Amino acid sequence: MGRTVSYVKDPIVVVFKTSNRSNAKTKMKVFRNKTIDDLLDCDFVTPGINQDAIILVVGIGENFEADYKKKFKIS
């Protein structure tokens, strides 16, 4: 029989820099249809985040989206 995977549907917020240079742009990506295990296992080869990206912080929940926008000055 098939196994169903249930997961919390809270958004996962990833804040990253586009490269390791000091003037690299800081960006934020919100995943609403993946689990944290899916993101950690995939080495961040996902649409919107390239292989050279430097992951700064990962948070689970809607509050992190507003907090990280303010903290990292992302518009």
MDAnalysis code that builds the backbone (N, CA, C; Angstrom):
import MDAnalysis as mda
import numpy as np

u = mda.Universe.empty(225, n_residues=75, atom_resindex=np.repeat(np.arange(75), 3), trajectory=True)
u.add_TopologyAttr("name", ["N", "CA", "C"] * 75)
u.add_TopologyAttr("resid", np.arange(1, 76))
u.add_TopologyAttr("resname", ["MET", "GLY", "ARG", "THR", "VAL", "SER", "TYR", "VAL", "LYS", "ASP", "PRO", "ILE", "VAL", "VAL", "VAL", "PHE", "LYS", "THR", "SER", "ASN", "ARG", "SER", "ASN", "ALA", "LYS", "THR", "LYS", "MET", "LYS", "VAL", "PHE", "ARG", "ASN", "LYS", "THR", "ILE", "ASP", "ASP", "LEU", "LEU", "ASP", "CYS", "ASP", "PHE", "VAL", "THR", "PRO", "GLY", "ILE", "ASN", "GLN", "ASP", "ALA", "ILE", "ILE", "LEU", "VAL", "VAL", "GLY", "ILE", "GLY", "GLU", "ASN", "PHE", "GLU", "ALA", "ASP", "TYR", "LYS", "LYS", "LYS", "PHE", "LYS", "ILE", "SER"])
u.atoms.positions = np.array([
    [0.821, -1.168, 0.000],
    [0.000, 0.000, 0.000],
    [0.871, 1.238, 0.000],
    [0.377, 2.301, -0.550],
    [1.123, 3.550, -0.620],
    [1.183, 4.245, 0.726],
    [2.278, 4.894, 0.960],
    [2.466, 5.614, 2.214],
    [2.187, 7.091, 1.972],
    [1.372, 7.667, 2.802],
    [1.094, 9.092, 2.674],
    [2.022, 9.858, 3.608],
    [2.535, 10.954, 3.126],
    [3.437, 11.781, 3.913],
    [2.676, 13.026, 4.322],
    [2.519, 13.195, 5.619],
    [1.883, 14.411, 6.093],
    [2.964, 15.344, 6.605],
    [2.796, 16.609, 6.380],
    [3.775, 17.584, 6.809],
    [3.074, 18.878, 7.167],
    [3.767, 19.637, 7.946],
    [3.238, 20.931, 8.349],
    [3.295, 21.864, 7.146],
    [2.226, 22.566, 6.893],
    [2.160, 23.417, 5.706],
    [2.605, 24.844, 5.986],
    [3.485, 25.023, 6.959],
    [4.041, 26.345, 7.207],
    [5.053, 26.668, 6.119],
    [5.136, 27.921, 5.710],
    [6.117, 28.283, 4.684],
    [7.542, 28.189, 5.217],
    [8.465, 27.834, 4.332],
    [9.885, 27.755, 4.660],
    [10.566, 28.931, 3.978],
    [11.237, 29.757, 4.763],
    [11.865, 30.977, 4.266],
    [13.374, 30.753, 4.229],
    [13.982, 30.971, 3.054],
    [15.424, 30.825, 2.879],
    [15.989, 32.177, 2.465],
    [16.957, 32.680, 3.218],
    [17.648, 33.928, 2.871],
    [19.046, 33.535, 2.418],
    [19.444, 34.048, 1.248],
    [20.727, 33.645, 0.667],
    [21.373, 34.808, -0.054],
    [22.676, 34.691, -0.271],
    [23.420, 35.627, -1.103],
    [23.697, 34.933, -2.421],
    [23.740, 35.691, -3.505],
    [23.890, 35.100, -4.826],
    [25.288, 34.555, -5.088],
    [26.295, 35.046, -4.357],
    [27.660, 34.523, -4.483],
    [28.418, 34.866, -3.210],
    [29.694, 34.499, -3.155],
    [30.478, 34.760, -1.952],
    [31.175, 36.122, -1.977],
    [30.887, 36.943, -2.950],
    [31.487, 38.275, -3.029],
    [30.844, 39.201, -2.007],
    [31.579, 40.222, -1.603],
    [31.075, 41.124, -0.568],
    [29.907, 41.979, -1.053],
    [29.830, 42.246, -2.349],
    [28.737, 43.064, -2.868],
    [27.604, 42.222, -3.457],
    [27.540, 40.946, -3.125],
    [26.490, 40.072, -3.644],
    [25.138, 40.475, -3.070],
    [24.127, 40.336, -3.878],
    [22.785, 40.731, -3.471],
    [22.181, 39.676, -2.538],
    [21.517, 40.143, -1.485],
    [20.821, 39.253, -0.562],
    [19.392, 39.081, -1.038],
    [18.950, 37.823, -1.151],
    [17.612, 37.525, -1.646],
    [16.904, 36.589, -0.680],
    [15.592, 36.514, -0.843],
    [14.783, 35.644, -0.013],
    [13.854, 34.828, -0.892],
    [13.727, 33.553, -0.581],
    [12.840, 32.657, -1.324],
    [11.935, 31.964, -0.317],
    [10.632, 31.935, -0.585],
    [9.660, 31.296, 0.296],
    [9.100, 30.073, -0.417],
    [9.211, 28.917, 0.240],
    [8.676, 27.660, -0.293],
    [7.434, 27.304, 0.504],
    [6.323, 27.146, -0.199],
    [5.063, 26.836, 0.474],
    [4.604, 25.408, 0.213],
    [5.248, 24.691, -0.686],
    [4.792, 23.352, -1.043],
    [5.851, 22.276, -0.830],
    [6.880, 22.555, -0.029],
    [7.930, 21.579, 0.239],
    [8.133, 21.439, 1.733],
    [8.692, 20.313, 2.119],
    [9.047, 20.120, 3.517],
    [10.492, 20.542, 3.714],
    [10.882, 20.739, 4.954],
    [12.251, 21.121, 5.247],
    [13.213, 20.006, 4.862],
    [12.793, 18.752, 4.981],
    [13.638, 17.630, 4.589],
    [13.907, 17.636, 3.088],
    [12.896, 17.989, 2.290],
    [13.081, 18.075, 0.843],
    [14.124, 19.128, 0.492],
    [14.089, 20.262, 1.160],
    [15.033, 21.338, 0.868],
    [16.444, 20.994, 1.312],
    [16.588, 20.389, 2.472],
    [17.921, 20.071, 2.974],
    [18.576, 18.946, 2.178],
    [17.797, 18.029, 1.644],
    [18.344, 16.912, 0.871],
    [18.701, 17.282, -0.555],
    [18.164, 18.395, -1.079],
    [18.327, 18.691, -2.504],
    [19.522, 19.582, -2.803],
    [20.328, 19.964, -1.812],
    [21.483, 20.839, -2.015],
    [21.096, 22.162, -2.658],
    [19.864, 22.589, -2.473],
    [19.362, 23.877, -2.949],
    [19.507, 24.060, -4.455],
    [19.300, 22.987, -5.216],
    [19.201, 23.119, -6.663],
    [17.711, 23.221, -6.963],
    [17.170, 24.365, -6.667],
    [15.751, 24.609, -6.859],
    [15.583, 25.862, -7.702],
    [14.453, 26.035, -8.332],
    [14.234, 27.256, -9.092],
    [14.342, 28.479, -8.185],
    [15.176, 29.411, -8.570],
    [15.345, 30.628, -7.800],
    [16.598, 30.665, -6.950],
    [17.161, 29.500, -6.627],
    [18.391, 29.438, -5.835],
    [19.407, 28.622, -6.637],
    [20.511, 29.268, -7.027],
    [21.496, 28.570, -7.839],
    [22.491, 27.801, -6.971],
    [23.336, 27.028, -7.599],
    [24.303, 26.182, -6.899],
    [25.359, 27.002, -6.150],
    [25.683, 28.203, -6.627],
    [26.728, 29.034, -6.017],
    [26.214, 29.880, -4.861],
    [24.949, 29.782, -4.527],
    [24.358, 30.629, -3.494],
    [24.900, 30.269, -2.114],
    [25.046, 31.290, -1.278],
    [25.467, 31.119, 0.105],
    [24.214, 31.262, 0.968],
    [23.806, 30.166, 1.629],
    [22.610, 30.182, 2.460],
    [22.941, 30.867, 3.781],
    [22.223, 31.930, 4.103],
    [22.461, 32.664, 5.342],
    [21.624, 32.126, 6.491],
    [20.333, 31.918, 6.242],
    [19.440, 31.474, 7.312],
    [18.213, 30.796, 6.705],
    [17.661, 29.824, 7.445],
    [16.441, 29.129, 7.038],
    [15.481, 29.170, 8.221],
    [14.237, 29.550, 7.968],
    [13.233, 29.599, 9.033],
    [11.923, 28.997, 8.574],
    [11.173, 28.438, 9.521],
    [9.888, 27.827, 9.209],
    [8.794, 28.619, 9.911],
    [7.877, 29.172, 9.132],
    [6.754, 29.913, 9.692],
    [6.551, 31.245, 8.998],
    [5.360, 31.774, 9.115],
    [5.026, 33.020, 8.428],
    [5.701, 34.226, 9.053],
    [5.990, 34.188, 10.331],
    [6.618, 35.327, 10.993],
    [8.026, 35.573, 10.484],
    [8.718, 34.523, 10.061],
    [10.091, 34.674, 9.600],
    [10.181, 35.499, 8.328],
    [9.164, 35.449, 7.495],
    [9.189, 36.205, 6.245],
    [9.288, 37.706, 6.524],
    [8.467, 38.215, 7.414],
    [8.503, 39.639, 7.752],
    [9.765, 39.986, 8.547],
    [10.165, 39.113, 9.456],
    [11.354, 39.373, 10.275],
    [12.616, 39.441, 9.426],
    [12.762, 38.514, 8.492],
    [13.971, 38.484, 7.669],
    [14.000, 39.636, 6.671],
    [12.826, 40.063, 6.185],
    [12.787, 41.234, 5.305],
    [13.327, 42.450, 6.036],
    [12.939, 42.589, 7.277],
    [13.386, 43.731, 8.075],
    [14.861, 43.600, 8.450],
    [15.271, 42.405, 8.883],
    [16.638, 42.190, 9.361],
    [17.673, 42.349, 8.242],
    [17.386, 41.776, 7.072],
    [18.333, 41.805, 5.964],
    [18.053, 42.918, 4.966],
    [17.058, 43.771, 5.264],
    [16.697, 44.911, 4.417],
    [16.382, 44.479, 2.984],
    [15.508, 43.514, 2.873],
    [15.068, 42.993, 1.573],
    [13.748, 43.647, 1.236],
    [13.643, 44.192, 0.042],
    [12.388, 44.855, -0.345],
    [11.434, 43.904, -1.015],
])
